[in-house]
Amino acid sequence: MSGKKRTNNTELKTKVGEAKNAEVAGSYFSAAILYKEALVLAKKLGNSELIKLCKSKSVEMNKKSIDSGNGFKEYKFSYEFSEKQKEDLKKFMIGFLKEKDKTVVLKRIGLSSFFIPKVDQIELIAKNNMPISHIFATLNSISNQGHNLRGGSLGGYSWFMSMYDINQENIMSMLSNLIYSLIYKNQYGDNMKISEINDYFSQSQLFNDSQLKIVKVGLKKYYEEDYVSALHILVPQFESFLLSVVEKLGINIVALDTSMDMATRTKVLSERDFDSQDFINIFGKDFCKQIKFILFEPMGYKLRHKIAHGEISANECNFQNATLILYLYLVVLARVVKK
């Protein structure tokens, strides 16, 4: 064994020992950080036994730190609109409610840039307003299940995602209020019927017959306020729908499967697609980021992964999240024209 490897093994054992001591002392936040650092060393050395230990201990310590209320802090941010902004926003929303042609309303919602966070603006705000804690402090953003989130220990990225989340939360609130008013409580005209949404989806000619049939079931469940069923139908179908749309626009969606022999299959939509120039050219950088945040981003809503792997909670199956997915469809339907 080389001197360097002996040194690394000694460092690993020391780090694990420090983590165990912190755990015994009840310093769960410190223990989580130390187990995470030990995990990095164990992975470099290929120590499978300690990789397994450090992975499980890192999650366990994160959970205990949350339960104890020490170490981790849950950050909440808010943004207050000025009176003029509130008045302008009210006029903007009333414009949708007064429109009698529901096809026009749905298309305008999909075309409006108002409901999409602006990445460049948020990056600039985040860069100029990063708190000192995100520059120097030890950060460890975690999920409710105790898992370390990718990018959560990077101060700049973590702060940007916090700023993005503020924007998306504000948008989600306004969008949900608008859609709710259009469907259930339109003071300026008739409520939007499910038949009108179904017709709008059908007229786009972007769905194949099978997709449209299933999506209409999801829309029916949405109108019935069965958001568990609506999300579990509409989210997977959006993935299939989006892939078929980009294929129509010339993007190759065939993937190789070489697990047994040389075979092909339809590719699986992933967050990497929304960083690709092909997708950005079609949908724009801002909308690609929004889809990624809603469906995939670990520090976002991650609805696609949560639904696919059975991790979504009953509380997350709500009107707002279901409306967000409906909105994603509306943007694609409004901005992509069948050739």
C-alpha positions as CSV (number, residue, x, y, z in Angstrom):
1,M,0.0,0.0,0.0
2,S,1.4,3.4,-1.0
3,G,2.1,6.1,1.6
4,K,-0.6,8.3,0.1
5,K,-3.3,5.6,0.3
6,R,-2.3,4.8,3.9
7,T,-2.6,8.5,4.7
8,N,-6.1,8.6,3.0
9,N,-7.2,5.6,5.0
10,T,-6.1,7.1,8.2
11,E,-7.9,10.4,7.3
12,L,-11.0,8.4,6.5
13,K,-11.0,6.5,9.8
14,T,-10.3,9.7,11.7
15,K,-13.2,11.5,10.0
16,V,-15.6,8.6,10.7
17,G,-14.4,8.6,14.4
18,E,-15.1,12.4,14.6
19,A,-18.6,11.8,13.1
20,K,-19.4,9.1,15.6
21,N,-18.2,11.3,18.5
22,A,-20.4,14.1,17.3
23,E,-23.3,11.7,17.0
24,V,-22.8,10.4,20.6
25,A,-22.6,14.0,21.9
26,G,-26.0,14.8,20.2
27,S,-24.4,17.3,17.7
28,Y,-26.4,15.9,14.8
29,F,-25.7,18.8,12.4
30,S,-22.0,18.4,12.9
31,A,-22.3,14.6,12.6
32,A,-24.2,14.9,9.3
33,I,-21.4,17.2,7.9
34,L,-18.7,14.9,9.1
35,Y,-20.3,11.7,7.7
36,K,-20.8,13.5,4.4
37,E,-17.1,14.4,4.3
38,A,-16.2,10.9,5.2
39,L,-18.4,9.6,2.4
40,V,-16.4,11.7,-0.1
41,L,-13.2,10.1,1.2
42,A,-14.7,6.6,1.3
43,K,-15.9,6.9,-2.3
44,K,-12.4,8.0,-3.5
45,L,-10.9,5.0,-1.8
46,G,-13.6,2.6,-3.0
47,N,-14.3,1.5,0.6
48,S,-17.8,-0.1,0.0
49,E,-18.4,-0.8,3.7
50,L,-17.8,2.8,4.8
51,I,-19.7,4.2,1.8
52,K,-22.8,2.2,2.9
53,L,-22.3,3.3,6.6
54,C,-21.7,7.0,5.8
55,K,-24.7,7.2,3.3
56,S,-27.2,5.9,5.9
57,K,-25.6,7.8,8.8
58,S,-25.7,11.1,6.8
59,V,-29.5,10.7,6.2
60,E,-30.1,9.6,9.8
61,M,-28.1,12.6,11.3
62,N,-30.0,15.0,9.0
63,K,-33.3,13.7,10.2
64,K,-32.3,13.9,13.8
65,S,-31.0,17.4,13.3
66,I,-34.3,18.4,11.9
67,D,-36.2,16.8,14.7
68,S,-34.0,18.4,17.3
69,G,-34.5,21.9,15.8
70,N,-30.7,22.5,16.1
71,G,-28.2,23.2,13.3
72,F,-30.5,23.4,10.3
73,K,-32.6,26.4,9.7
74,E,-35.6,26.6,7.3
75,Y,-35.3,29.8,5.4
76,K,-38.4,31.6,4.2
77,F,-38.4,34.6,2.0
78,S,-41.2,36.9,0.8
79,Y,-41.7,39.8,-1.6
80,E,-44.1,42.6,-1.0
81,F,-45.8,44.4,-4.0
82,S,-46.2,48.1,-4.0
83,E,-49.7,49.6,-4.2
84,K,-49.2,50.5,-7.9
85,Q,-47.9,47.0,-8.7
86,K,-51.0,45.5,-7.0
87,E,-53.3,47.8,-9.0
88,D,-51.5,47.0,-12.3
89,L,-51.7,43.3,-11.4
90,K,-55.4,43.5,-10.7
91,K,-56.1,45.1,-14.1
92,F,-53.9,42.5,-15.8
93,M,-55.9,39.6,-14.2
94,I,-59.3,41.2,-14.9
95,G,-58.3,41.3,-18.6
96,F,-58.3,37.5,-18.7
97,L,-61.6,37.2,-16.8
98,K,-63.5,39.6,-19.0
99,E,-62.5,37.8,-22.2
100,K,-65.5,35.8,-23.4
101,D,-63.7,33.5,-25.8
102,K,-62.1,30.9,-23.6
103,T,-59.8,29.7,-26.4
104,V,-58.3,33.2,-26.5
105,V,-58.0,33.2,-22.7
106,L,-56.1,29.9,-22.6
107,K,-53.8,30.9,-25.5
108,R,-53.1,34.3,-23.8
109,I,-52.1,32.5,-20.6
110,G,-49.8,30.2,-22.5
111,L,-48.2,33.1,-24.4
112,S,-47.8,35.5,-21.5
113,S,-44.2,35.8,-20.2
114,F,-45.6,37.1,-16.9
115,F,-46.1,33.6,-15.5
116,I,-42.5,32.5,-16.2
117,P,-39.6,33.5,-13.9
118,K,-36.8,35.4,-15.7
119,V,-33.5,33.6,-15.1
120,D,-31.2,36.5,-16.0
121,Q,-33.0,38.9,-13.7
122,I,-33.0,36.5,-10.8
123,E,-29.3,35.7,-11.3
124,L,-28.5,39.4,-11.2
125,I,-30.6,39.9,-8.0
126,A,-29.1,36.9,-6.3
127,K,-25.6,37.9,-7.2
128,N,-26.1,41.4,-5.8
129,N,-27.9,40.4,-2.6
130,M,-26.3,37.2,-1.4
131,P,-26.2,37.1,2.4
132,I,-22.9,36.7,4.2
133,S,-24.1,33.3,5.6
134,H,-24.2,31.9,2.0
135,I,-20.6,33.0,1.4
136,F,-18.9,31.7,4.5
137,A,-21.2,29.4,6.5
138,T,-21.4,25.6,6.2
139,L,-24.5,25.0,4.1
140,N,-26.3,21.7,3.9
141,S,-29.7,21.9,2.2
142,I,-31.7,18.7,2.8
143,S,-35.1,17.3,1.9
144,N,-37.8,16.4,4.4
145,Q,-36.6,12.8,4.1
146,G,-33.1,13.8,5.3
147,H,-31.2,13.5,2.0
148,N,-28.6,16.1,1.0
149,L,-29.8,18.0,-2.0
150,R,-27.6,18.4,-5.0
151,G,-26.1,21.9,-5.1
152,G,-27.4,22.6,-1.6
153,S,-23.9,23.1,-0.1
154,L,-22.9,25.6,-2.9
155,G,-23.6,29.1,-1.5
156,G,-24.2,30.9,-4.8
157,Y,-26.4,28.2,-6.3
158,S,-28.3,27.7,-3.1
159,W,-29.1,31.4,-2.9
160,F,-30.1,31.6,-6.6
161,M,-32.5,28.7,-6.1
162,S,-34.0,30.5,-3.0
163,M,-34.5,33.6,-5.1
164,Y,-36.0,31.6,-8.0
165,D,-38.3,29.8,-5.5
166,I,-39.6,33.2,-4.3
167,N,-40.5,34.2,-7.9
168,Q,-42.1,30.8,-8.7
169,E,-44.1,30.9,-5.5
170,N,-45.5,34.3,-6.3
171,I,-46.3,33.3,-9.8
172,M,-47.9,30.1,-8.7
173,S,-50.1,32.0,-6.2
174,M,-51.3,34.5,-8.9
175,L,-51.7,31.8,-11.6
176,S,-53.7,29.6,-9.2
177,N,-56.0,32.5,-8.3
178,L,-56.5,33.3,-12.0
179,I,-57.4,29.8,-13.0
180,Y,-59.6,29.3,-9.9
181,S,-61.5,32.4,-10.8
182,L,-61.9,31.4,-14.4
183,I,-63.3,28.0,-13.5
184,Y,-65.2,28.6,-10.4
185,K,-65.8,32.2,-9.5
186,N,-65.6,34.5,-12.6
187,Q,-67.2,37.8,-11.5
188,Y,-66.8,39.2,-15.1
189,G,-68.2,36.5,-17.2
190,D,-69.1,32.8,-17.5
191,N,-67.1,30.2,-15.7
192,M,-64.9,28.1,-18.0
193,K,-66.4,24.6,-18.7
194,I,-64.3,21.5,-19.0
195,S,-65.6,21.1,-22.5
196,E,-63.9,24.4,-23.5
197,I,-60.5,23.2,-22.1
198,N,-61.0,19.8,-23.8
199,D,-61.8,21.5,-27.1
200,Y,-58.7,23.7,-26.9
201,F,-56.5,20.7,-26.3
202,S,-58.1,18.8,-29.1
203,Q,-57.9,21.7,-31.6
204,S,-54.1,21.9,-31.2
205,Q,-53.5,18.7,-33.1
206,L,-50.3,18.2,-31.1
207,F,-51.6,15.2,-29.2
208,N,-51.9,11.7,-30.7
209,D,-55.3,10.0,-30.0
210,S,-54.0,7.9,-27.1
211,Q,-52.3,10.9,-25.4
212,L,-55.4,13.1,-25.8
213,K,-57.7,10.4,-24.4
214,I,-55.6,10.0,-21.2
215,V,-55.0,13.7,-20.8
216,K,-58.8,14.4,-20.9
217,V,-59.2,11.9,-18.1
218,G,-56.6,13.9,-16.1
219,L,-58.5,17.2,-16.9
220,K,-61.7,15.6,-15.7
221,K,-60.1,14.6,-12.4
222,Y,-58.8,18.2,-12.1
223,Y,-62.3,19.6,-12.5
224,E,-63.6,17.1,-10.0
225,E,-60.9,18.3,-7.5
226,D,-59.3,14.9,-7.4
227,Y,-55.8,16.3,-7.5
228,V,-54.1,13.0,-6.6
229,S,-55.5,11.4,-9.7
230,A,-55.0,14.5,-11.8
231,L,-51.3,14.8,-11.0
232,H,-50.6,11.1,-11.5
233,I,-52.2,11.3,-14.9
234,L,-51.1,14.7,-16.2
235,V,-47.4,14.7,-15.1
236,P,-46.4,11.4,-16.9
237,Q,-48.5,12.3,-19.9
238,F,-46.8,15.7,-20.1
239,E,-43.4,13.9,-20.4
240,S,-44.7,11.8,-23.3
241,F,-46.5,14.8,-24.9
242,L,-43.4,17.0,-24.8
243,L,-41.2,14.3,-26.3
244,S,-43.7,13.8,-29.2
245,V,-43.8,17.6,-29.7
246,V,-40.0,18.0,-30.0
247,E,-39.9,14.9,-32.3
248,K,-42.3,16.7,-34.6
249,L,-39.9,19.6,-34.6
250,G,-37.0,17.5,-35.7
251,I,-35.4,16.5,-32.4
252,N,-34.2,12.9,-32.3
253,I,-35.8,11.1,-29.3
254,V,-34.5,7.6,-30.0
255,A,-32.1,6.2,-27.4
256,L,-29.9,3.1,-27.5
257,D,-30.4,0.3,-25.0
258,T,-27.3,-1.9,-24.8
259,S,-28.1,-3.7,-21.5
260,M,-28.3,-7.1,-23.3
261,D,-27.9,-6.5,-27.0
262,M,-28.1,-3.5,-29.4
263,A,-31.6,-2.2,-29.1
264,T,-33.5,1.1,-29.4
265,R,-36.2,2.8,-27.3
266,T,-37.8,6.1,-26.9
267,K,-35.6,8.3,-24.6
268,V,-36.7,9.2,-21.1
269,L,-37.1,13.0,-20.6
270,S,-34.5,14.3,-18.1
271,E,-33.4,17.6,-16.6
272,R,-30.4,17.6,-18.9
273,D,-32.7,18.0,-21.9
274,F,-33.7,21.4,-20.6
275,D,-30.1,22.6,-20.5
276,S,-29.6,21.5,-24.2
277,Q,-29.5,24.1,-26.9
278,D,-32.1,22.1,-28.9
279,F,-34.8,22.5,-26.2
280,I,-33.7,26.1,-25.4
281,N,-34.1,27.0,-29.1
282,I,-37.7,25.7,-29.1
283,F,-39.0,26.7,-25.7
284,G,-36.6,29.5,-24.5
285,K,-34.2,29.5,-21.5
286,D,-36.8,30.8,-19.0
287,F,-39.5,28.2,-19.7
288,C,-36.9,25.4,-19.8
289,K,-35.7,26.4,-16.4
290,Q,-39.3,26.6,-15.1
291,I,-40.1,23.1,-16.4
292,K,-36.9,21.8,-14.8
293,F,-37.7,23.5,-11.5
294,I,-41.2,22.1,-11.4
295,L,-40.5,18.6,-12.5
296,F,-36.9,17.7,-11.8
297,E,-34.9,20.2,-9.7
298,P,-33.9,18.7,-6.2
299,M,-34.2,22.2,-4.7
300,G,-37.4,22.8,-6.6
301,Y,-40.8,20.9,-6.6
302,K,-39.4,17.8,-8.3
303,L,-42.9,16.6,-9.1
304,R,-41.9,14.3,-11.9
305,H,-39.5,12.3,-9.7
306,K,-41.8,12.3,-6.7
307,I,-44.7,10.9,-8.7
308,A,-42.6,8.4,-10.6
309,H,-41.1,7.0,-7.4
310,G,-44.1,7.2,-5.1
311,E,-42.5,9.9,-3.0
312,I,-45.2,12.6,-3.3
313,S,-47.2,13.4,-0.2
314,A,-51.0,13.8,-0.1
315,N,-50.5,17.5,0.8
316,E,-48.5,18.1,-2.4
317,C,-51.4,16.7,-4.5
318,N,-53.2,20.0,-4.4
319,F,-54.9,22.6,-6.6
320,Q,-51.8,24.7,-7.0
321,N,-49.5,21.9,-8.2
322,A,-52.1,20.5,-10.5
323,T,-52.6,24.0,-11.9
324,L,-48.9,24.3,-12.5
325,I,-48.9,21.2,-14.6
326,L,-52.0,22.4,-16.5
327,Y,-50.1,25.6,-17.2
328,L,-47.1,23.7,-18.6
329,Y,-49.5,22.2,-21.2
330,L,-50.9,25.6,-22.0
331,V,-47.5,27.1,-22.7
332,V,-46.6,24.3,-25.1
333,L,-50.0,24.4,-26.8
334,A,-49.8,28.2,-27.3
335,R,-46.2,28.4,-28.5
336,V,-45.8,25.4,-30.7
337,V,-47.7,25.3,-34.0
338,K,-48.1,21.9,-35.8
339,K,-46.4,22.1,-39.2
